[in-house]
Amino acid sequence: MNNIDDRLAHGLHDIVDDATDSVPPVGALIERGRRARRRRTTALVGSTCALLALGVGTALTVPTNSPAGRSDVTTQAAQPEPASPAMRLVSAATASENISYRMRLTHSGPDGLTYEGAFDPRTDTGYVRVPKDDSVMTELLINGTRYQGGEPPLGPLPADKGPGETYGRYGQYPGTYDRLSLYGDGDDVLGSAEPDPAALFAALKRQNATVTEKPDGSLHFTYAETGRDGSSSTAGDVTLDRDGRIATVALTVTWQSTVKGRLDTGTVNSTLEVFDYGTPVTVERPTDVVMIKE
């Protein structure tokens, strides 16, 4: 089985809390599963992982009585079939959720950006920073309260840049949030790694992605999207760490668009690295804070 089928849908139902069903286009990010993580118990997650990843059968060796003159024989139950690539994704999704981690997201190209941060989905606390030529854009999340601001650039300020914003000043946003937002709007496949890597697989399920396993054991997925003004095809590779959690997600998106009345094409490459699972994540509230009204 290569396509994410009904079994994957049922598994993801538990993992992402009844999910029903991405600059250039990348694919759409699931968010609903993140809202439900507090309602999922450790027992439910563990049992889902065990059933989907390992199957329900185990090999048994049963001694039997042998007829006279014949040596003893044993009967061995059939070995369970190896988990399909889709089921391996479900297992990795379960293993990667509800645990803190550090991450690095890199977009290729001359204008590519690199995001670095950490997040704890259990406390809705984390941070992400992206260096630019005139500042280091920074987002902080502390128990669900969002702050965004800019810190001084890592290098000299370019000659064509003015003094810009007040470094170290942060806007505090009303309401509470359960994910960081500097990556985008939270609705594309790559962004589903924030703040919960497990959401990636729900997004792939919604895109009806085809999932296969490569000879080195990594997982490969593909899907395509077509709209009124263009189309895109996405191919990605997922590697897991020794604990069965996401280690890297490498995406290549090939797109074409006629939105400007002409045919534009391009390719985007992005790489997500997730590491240090279980690391403590603490964030201090900034001292220079301005309330944001929305």
N, C-alpha and C positions, 0 to 999 in steps of 0.2 A: 504494500500500500504506500503510494507516494503522496497522494493528495491528502490534505487535512480533512478527514471525513467525520462521520457522525460520532465516532468514538472520541476524537479530539474535541469536538464541540461539547460533548458531555463533560469531558475532563476540564475544559476551560470554563464551563459553566460554574463549577465549584471554585476554580482558581480566581476568576475575575468577577464573580458575583453576578451571574446571569447576563453576561454580555451577549447581545443578540447579533447579534451579528455584529504625495504624501505631500531676487534669487530664482531656481528651477523647481518643478514639482518633485516631491519625494514620496508621498503615500500617506495615509491618514492614521493618527496615534490614538490608541484606546486610553480612556481616562476613567471609565466607570469602575473598572476593577480595583483601582487605587482607593476609591471611596469606601469600599467594602472591607478592606483588610482588617479593620478592627473587629468586624463581626465574625471573622473566621478564626476558629480555635486551632491550637497546635495539633490537636488530635485529628481534626478534619484534614489539615494540610498533610500530615504524615500519612494518613490512610489513603488519601488521593494519590500521593506520590507512590506509595507501595503498590497499590492496585494497578495504576497505569504504567509505571515503569518496569515493574518486576513481573507482572502477570499474576495469575492465581494458582499456577501449577508448579510443583517441584518434582525433581526426579526421585523415585523411590526404588530401592532394591529389595525384593521380597523373596525369601527362600521358599521353595515348594518341596513337597514330598516327591522323590524320584522313583520311577518303577525299578523293580529289581534288575540288577545287572547294568544299570545306567548310572552315570555319574550325576551328582547334584547339579541342578540347573537353577538359574535365577531368572526372574522376570523383572524387567526394568520398565517402569512407566515411560511414556514418551516424554522427551525433553520439551519444555516450553519453547515456543518460537522466540527468537530474539525480538526485542522491542523494535518496532518500526521507527524510522526517523521522526515521524510525527509524534509518536509516543515519547521518544527521547526529548523532544522539545517540551512536552508537557512536564516531564520529570524535571528538566532543567529549570523550567518556569517556577515550579513549586520550590525547588531548592534555593532559588535566587530571591524569593520575596521575603518580606518581613525581617530583613537583616540589613544593617548599615554597611556602607561601602564607600570607597573612593573611586573617582572616575576621571577619565581624560577623553575628550571628544575633539577630533581634529578633522577639519575640512580642508581638502587640497586646493591648490591653485594660488595665484599671486595675491588674491584677496581673502584667502582662507583664514579662518580663525581657529584658535585652540582654547577650549574651555576646560578648566580644571576645578574640581570641587569634591565634596563629600556630602553624604546624605544619610539620615537615619529615618526610615519610614515609620518607625514605631513612635517617634516623638515629633515628627514633622519638623525636624531641625537639620539644617545643613547650610552650605554655601557653594557658590560657583563664581569664578573670576575669569574674565576674558580680556587679555591685554590688547589695547588698541594704541595707535600712535600718539594720541593726546590724553589717554587715561587708561586705567584698568577698571572696566565696568565690573561692578560687584553686586551680587545679590545675596542677602542673608535671610534665612528662615529660622525663626526661633519659636518653637512650640506653635507653629502655624502662623505667626505674625511675619509679614514680608517687609523687608527693607531693601531699597535699591539706591545705589550711589556710585560715585567714581573716586578712585584713588589715583595718586600721581602716576604718570607713565613710567614704564621701566627704563626708557632711554630718554635722551634729550628731546624736548618738545620741538616738533618740526617748525621751520621758519614760517610756513604758511598757516600755522595754527595760532589763534589768539589765546588769551588766558583761560577761556572756557569756563567750565563750571567750578564751583567751590569744592575742592578736593576734601574728602572726608565727610561731606554732608550727605545724609541719607534721607530719602523719603520713606515714610511709614504708611503702608496702604491699609485701608479699613478692611475688616473681615478677617477670615482665617483661610489658610491655604494648606494643601497637603502635597504640594510639589513645587519645585523650582521652575522658573519660567524664562530665563534668559535664552534658552535654546530655541524657543519658538512658542507656538500656541498649544503645544501638547497634543497634537493630533496627527503626527506622522510616525512612520514606522521607526525611524532612527530615534526620534525623540522619546519613543516609548521606553527607552532605557532610563529615562528620568521621570520620577525619582525611583521607579521600581523596574528593574530589568525584566521581571516576569511579565510585564505588560507587553513586551515585544511580541510574544507569541500569540496573544489575543489579537494584536493588530494584524499579524500574518494570517491568522485564521479568518479575520474579516476580509482580508484581501484575497482570500481563496488561493493562497500561495501554494506552490508545489515544493515539497520538501524532500530532499534526498540526502544520502550519506556518502561522503567522499572516502576514498581509500585510506586516508590518514585518520579517519574517525570523526572529522569535523562535519558539521551539518551545513548544507547548501540550500538556499531557497531562491525562488524566482516568482515574480508576478508582474502583471502589466496593467496599465490603466489607460483609458481612452476617454477624452472629453470633447466638447464642442470645439475648443481652441487648441487642442494638441493631444499628445500622448507621451507616455513614458514607460520604460521597462526597467525593472530593478532586479539586480542579482546580489545576493549577500552570502557571506560565510560566517558561521558562528562556531567559535571554539569554546570548549568548557575547561574549567580548571580541574584539579584532581578531586575536588569535592562535588563535581557535577554541576557547578554553577557557571554562569556566563563569565568568560574571560575576555573575549573580543567579539565585536561585530564589525565586519568590513562590508561596506555597501558601495556598489557602483550603479549610478542612475544615468541612463541615457534618455534624453528628452528631446522633443520637438514641439514648437509652438507657433501658432499663427496669430496670436493675440494682438500683435502690432501691425497686422495687415501684410506681413511678410513671413517667410519660413525661417525661424531661428532654431538652431540645434545646439546641443552641448552635452557634456558628460560631467558628472559630479562624483567625486570619491570622498567618502567619509569613513573614519575609523573610530570606533568606541572601544576604550579599554576600561574594564571594571576589575578592581582588585582590592585587597585588604578588607575582605568581608569580615564583619564583626568589629571593625575598628570603632572606638568611642568617638562620637562627633559632638563637640561642644562649640558654641558660637556665642560671642559676647555682643550685647546690644551696643550699637554705636552711640557715641555721646552727643553728636550733632545731628539731631533728628527734626525733620519738618513733617507735619501731618499732611497727607495727601487727601484731598477731597474728590470723591468720584460721584 
